């Protein structure tokens, strides 16, 4: 730019000099017209280089002005572009901020979507579980309907059996009265024979103080005494037979039925007549089955009243009833025999030597006695605990009802390492008292029998 301005100034100075020289030359030429041609030639020769230079300078000036104009235009375009870039940058910054905001919203939306997906998956699993339960309950309902028809038919048959048994009981009651009268007669005869024996012994004592002649009488009396003792032994045997007949007529355990397993009727004080399942296969004769799990569909998630009364079928799963178990075990000392079958088919058997449960006022509390078995004592954790159901919470857990949580009634403390009433599956297991897992169960039987003296 500085060089262009300098050329402009130099061009103006040379132009002024040229104009002065031209004016002077014109005046000289006018004075001497003859020299006009020579002046023109001289001026042309003198001025031509300058004119050429001026033309060049003029062209350069015009080019420089054009370039300046172009540069000015470029500068203005650059400024516009700069302002546009600034605007674009500001727009870009705003859009970047919006993009970050949208990105955060998208991330939050993805998190919400994941939570929703988890909830949907959970809901789907719950729906599937409910569908399976509904299917199972529908199947159970159909089975119940079939069983109801069977029960109705069996009820009709049992009504007839009840009538027949009523007649039998009536006849046996009369026979029982006859036997009781005979027993009373036998007892009176026994008393009389005992008095006779005492008299005989007193006579013997007297005879011992007499002479040898009286010893023959003593021998006779001894013979009579032996005869009386023989008669007395016979009467005792008769009394025992009468007592066994009475036990058969009014049994309180399965002992009188010996090797005859199956359903029999007991007569226990406070309850009266009721049916029990007697077993002689697992551990010998005389066992009463109080609980049985053999893979049936019977639910053990029952209320207090149902557990008190008992439920189920002797042919499948059942619980005899808390009140019946209490009344039976209060008569004398009983032992408890537990038979377990694991999922792998292996069997386990063990005993407790003094099993009983208290009355209802004390919550049917559990007592076991000494343990005898080849596996660890798992029920000891429940000893002295009251029985709990979902509507009678007698456990020691202040935060949950164990019976509702484990879907079954049992003698819970906080939980139970061996809940033999638990639903089939992962909850029906045998644990020891230190909660060391032993095995899953597919079959359970609990049996009681009077403890042999």
C-alpha positions, 0 to 999 in steps of 0.5 A, spaced: 500 500 500 505 504 501 509 503 494 502 504 491 501 511 494 508 513 493 507 512 485 501 516 485 505 522 488 511 521 483 506 521 477 503 527 479 509 531 480 512 528 473 505 530 470 506 537 472 513 538 470 510 535 463 505 540 463 510 546 464 515 543 459 509 542 454 507 549 455 514 552 454 515 548 448 509 550 445 511 557 446 518 556 443 515 553 437 510 558 436 516 563 435 519 559 431 514 555 426 520 553 422 522 549 428 516 546 429 517 539 426 524 539 430 520 541 436 515 535 435 520 530 434 524 533 440 518 533 445 516 526 442 523 523 444 524 527 450 517 525 453 515 518 450 519 515 455 516 519 460 509 517 457 510 510 457 512 510 464 506 514 466 502 509 462 505 503 466 504 507 472 497 509 470 496 501 469 499 499 475 495 505 479 488 502 476 490 495 477 492 497 484 485 501 485 482 494 482 486 490 487 484 495 493 477 494 491 477 487 491 481 487 497 476 491 500 471 487 497 474 481 500 475 484 507 468 486 507 466 478 505 471 476 510 468 480 515 461 478 513 464 471 513 467 472 520 460 475 523 457 469 520 462 464 523 461 467 530 453 466 529 455 459 527 459 458 533 454 461 537 449 457 534 453 451 535 455 452 542 447 453 543 446 446 539 452 443 543 448 445 550 442 443 547 445 436 545 448 435 552 441 436 555 438 432 550 444 427 551 442 427 559 435 426 557 436 420 553 441 417 558 435 418 563 430 415 559 435 409 557 435 408 565 428 409 566 427 404 560 431 399 563 428 400 570 421 399 566 424 393 562 426 390 569 419 391 572 416 388 566 420 382 566 418 382 573 411 383 572 412 377 566 415 372 571 409 374 576 404 373 571 407 366 568 408 364 575 400 366 577 398 362 570 402 356 572 399 357 579 392 358 576 393 352 571 395 347 578 389 350 581 385 348 575 388 341 575 387 341 583 380 343 582 378 338 577 382 332 582 378 335 587 371 334 583 373 327 582 375 326 589 369 329 591 365 324 587 369 319 590 368 321 597 360 322 596 360 315 594 365 313 599 361 317 604 354 313 602 358 306 603 361 309 610 354 310 612 352 303 611 359 301 615 357 306 620 350 303 621 354 296 621 359 298 626 354 301 630 351 294 631 357 291 632 359 296 637 353 295 641 354 288 641 361 289 643 359 294 649 354 288 651 359 283 651 364 288 655 359 289 660 359 281 661 366 281 661 366 287 666 361 283 671 366 276 670 372 281 671 368 283 678 367 276 680 374 274 678 376 279 683 372 277 688 374 270 687 381 272 687 380 276 694 377 270 697 382 266 695 387 271 697 384 270 704 384 263 704 391 263 702 392 267 708 388 262 713 392 257 710 399 260 711 396 261 718 394 254 719 401 252 716 404 256 722 400 253 727 402 246 724 409 248 724 409 248 732 405 242 733 408 235 732 410 231 726 403 227 725 401 234 724 406 235 718 402 230 714 396 235 715 401 241 713 402 237 706 395 237 705 394 244 706 400 245 702 397 241 696 391 245 697 395 252 697 398 250 690 391 248 688 389 255 690 395 258 687 394 254 680 387 257 680 389 264 682 394 264 676 388 261 672 384 267 674 390 272 673 390 269 666 383 270 665 383 277 668 389 279 663 385 276 657 379 280 659 383 286 659 386 285 652 379 284 650 377 290 653 383 294 650 381 291 643 374 294 645 377 300 647 384 301 644 388 308 646 394 306 641 395 301 635 399 296 640 392 291 640 392 291 633 399 288 632 401 286 625 395 288 622 396 295 619 392 300 616 386 304 619 383 302 626 379 306 631 382 309 637 378 311 643 381 316 647 379 320 653 376 327 651 376 326 644 372 319 643 372 315 637 377 317 631 380 313 626 388 313 625 393 309 621 397 304 624 404 302 621 408 295 622 412 295 616 417 301 618 419 299 625 415 294 628 408 293 630 404 298 634 406 305 631 401 311 630 402 315 624 401 322 626 404 326 619 405 323 612 408 326 606 408 322 600 408 326 594 401 328 594 397 335 593 395 336 600 397 343 602 400 344 609 398 352 609 392 351 614 389 355 619 390 354 627 383 350 627 385 346 621 391 343 624 388 343 631 383 338 628 387 334 623 386 334 615 388 330 609 387 323 607 390 316 610 392 314 603 396 320 601 398 326 605 395 328 612 396 331 619 393 327 625 391 333 629 394 337 634 389 336 639 389 328 638 396 328 638 396 331 645 391 327 648 394 320 646 401 323 648 398 325 655 396 318 657 403 315 657 410 316 655 411 315 647 417 315 643 417 319 636 420 315 630 421 319 623 422 316 617 425 320 611 427 319 604 431 324 600 431 326 593 436 321 591 432 315 594 436 314 600 433 313 607 434 316 614 431 313 620 431 316 627 428 317 634 426 321 640 425 317 646 420 322 650 415 325 645 409 329 647 406 336 646 402 340 651 395 342 651 392 348 647 392 353 652 400 352 652 400 352 645 401 345 643 409 346 645 413 341 643 417 336 647 422 331 644 427 327 649 433 324 647 435 323 640 438 317 637 440 316 630 445 316 624 444 324 622 444 330 626 439 332 630 435 337 626 429 338 630 432 340 637 432 347 635 424 347 635 424 344 642 419 347 647 416 352 642 409 353 641 406 351 634 405 357 629 400 358 623 399 364 619 393 366 624 397 364 630 404 367 630 407 364 636 414 364 634 420 369 637 421 373 630 419 380 632 419 382 624 415 376 620 410 370 621 415 364 620 408 360 618 406 365 613 413 366 610 414 358 610 407 357 608 406 351 613 404 350 620 410 348 625 414 349 631 418 355 629 423 359 633 425 364 628 425 359 623 426 352 623 432 348 620 427 342 619 420 344 617 417 337 615 410 340 613 414 345 608 411 345 601 415 340 596 421 344 593 427 347 596 424 349 603 422 341 604 430 340 607 433 336 613 438 341 616 442 340 623 441 345 628 447 349 626 443 350 619 448 346 615 444 343 609 444 336 609 439 334 603 432 335 600 426 331 601 421 327 597 418 323 603 416 324 610 413 320 616 412 321 623 410 315 627 409 314 635 408 308 639 408 307 647 415 307 650 417 300 652 419 299 660 
